[in-house]
Amino acid sequence: MTTSIATKTQAQEGKYLTFALANEEYGIEILKVREIIGYMSITAVPRMPDFVKGVINLRGQVIPVIDLRSRFSMDFKAITDQTCIIVVDINHEGRSLNVGLIVDHVQEVLDIEQENIDDAPQFGTGVDTDFILGIGKAGSAIKILLDIDCVLESMGTLMDSGTPA
């Protein structure tokens, strides 16, 4: 069946690390995930946007850390014993960078079949949904599948600041 509207699901079937922010569930392609670590002390960096919490030293590597709640304009939540940092590998201007993402808690790795992935919703021209690869369905649950490169690409301040990764 063909349609006259060119829509394409960007998300591909495969394994996704799922995590929660507030009451919402998200997924990141497992190939983007380097490791998951417990929440640790973060060194603040002056003059960064609110969602950039600072940097951590992970086995000698300085990694910028982003609070995804803040990045998505969600309400503040205190750090708990389930709060963790997902270290992801992103591509920015041809370079591979590691970035830490603070999330409320990690859930599981899901293998999502192509038929269980829908296109990202369209809300009109004023709303940017380019950072959403698609919507994954796992039973009755919905997982927003993120294009983590796109989520973090718009934070040019951090990426162009020369912060080593």
N, C-alpha and C positions, 0 to 999 in steps of 0.2 A: 504494500500500500504506500503510495507516495502522497505528499501534501505539497501545497504551493508555498507554505511557510517553511523557511529553512531553519529547523531547530535540530540541535544535536546534543545528545548527552555527552558531556565531557568526561564524566567519571567512567572508568573502566571496571569491569568485574575484577575482583581480587580481594586481597586482605587489607582491612582497615583497622587501625587502632582507634577504639572508641573511648570517649571521655565525656565528662559532664561539666557544664558551666551553668550554674543556677538550675533551672528545671529542664534545660535543653540538653540534647545529646548530639555529639559531633563525631566525625570520623576523619582521620588523616591516613593517606596511603601508607601502609606499613614500610614501604621502601624509603620513605622520607624520614622515618624515625630512626635516630641513632641510639638513643637510650632513654630510660625513664629513671629519674632520681628523686629522692625525697626532697622536700623543700629545704633549702639551706640559706645561709646568710648571703645577702645580695649587697654589693657595693654600689651605692648610688653614683650616677654620673651627672654632673651639673648640666643644666640647660637642655635636657632631653624632654620629649613629650611625656605627659602623665602616664601613658601606657608602657613606657620604657622604664622598667624598675631599676635597671643598672646592669652590672656584669657579675659573673661568678668566675671563679678559678676552678676549672674541672680538670684535674690531673695535669696542671701546667698550661692548659688552654683557656684563654679568656673568652667567655661566651656572653653575648648580650642576652638579657632576659626581658621578655615581654609579658605583661599581664593581659591575657586574652579577655578576661572580664572587662577590664578598662578599655581595651581595644574595640570591643563590641558595644561600648557604652552601657554596660550592665552595672547594677548597684554593687558597691563594695561588699566584700565578705571577708571576715577575719580568716586568717590562716588556721587550718585544722591539721590533725594528724593524717588526714587523707589528701591534703593539698600536695601536689607534686609538680615537678618540672619535666616536661617532655622536651628532650633535645632533638631538634629536627635539622635536616640538611636542606637548605634552600639554595636556589640558583638566583643570583642577582648580577645582571650585566656580565654574564659569562663566567662568573666566579661562584664557587661553592662555599657557602658559609653555614656554620652551625649557630643556631639560635635556640634559646630556651623559652618554653611557653609555660606559664603558670596556669594550671587548671585545677578545678575543685577536686576531681578524682578521676583516675583512669578506670575504665570499665573492663573491656575485653578486646581481643582481636577477633573480628568477624570476617568470614569469607562471604562476600556479597556477590551474588550472581547478577549478570547483566539485566535479566528480566526484573530484578528487584531494585533497579536504579531508575529513577525518573529524572527528567530535566529539572534544572534549577527553576524555581518559580519566577515569573516575570511580573513586576509590579508597576511597569510603565517606565517612561524615559527618565524620570527624576530619581529612580532608585537603582543603585548599582548592586547587582548580584553576581558580578564577574568572579568574585572570590568563592562562589559556591559551584563545585563540580557537578553536583546532583543531589538528589534526595534518595537515600538508601532505606529500604524497608526490610526490617528484621522482625518477623512475626507481626505483632501489632505496634511495634516501636518504629519511630522514624528517626533516622540519623542524618544530620546535615553534613554532607561530605565536602570538606574544605579543600580549596586549592591554596595550600599554605604559602606557596610562593607569592600568589596574588594578595593574600591577606597581609603579608609582611612587606611586599614590594612598595606599597603606598607609604611606608614609613621611611622615605628617602633620607630623612634627617639622620637616622641611625646607620643605614647602610652606606651612606656616602661620607660618614664621619671618620672612616678609616679604622673603626673598631675591628681589631683582628679576630678572626674566628678559626 
